Amino acid sequence: MRKLFSSLALAAIVVPAWASTHTVTLAVPGMTCAACPITVKKAISRVEGVSKVDVTFEKREAVVTFDDAKTSVQKLTKATEEAGYPSSVK
């Protein structure tokens, strides 16, 4: 019984109850050609916690699904900026 309680207590610490999956749309106006979304998608995909990325050249946007316990919108925009494509929340 004591071992079970210890395991449950550890699980409560390791897995925050407030962590959840979020989706954000980023405006990426610097994409000027059909190849740009490939670079943007690679940059965002490398961020820990990102589970899905859809980049659309025509709309100049990236729709990103991520775990907010592992990353943040600021880290996503930093990744695009470091790849040469500054972005902001749309």
Summary of the structure (lengths in Angstrom):
residues: 90
radius of gyration: 17.0
end to end distance: 50.5
largest distance: 61.7
contacts: 244
relative contact order: 0.24
helix: 37%
strand: 26%
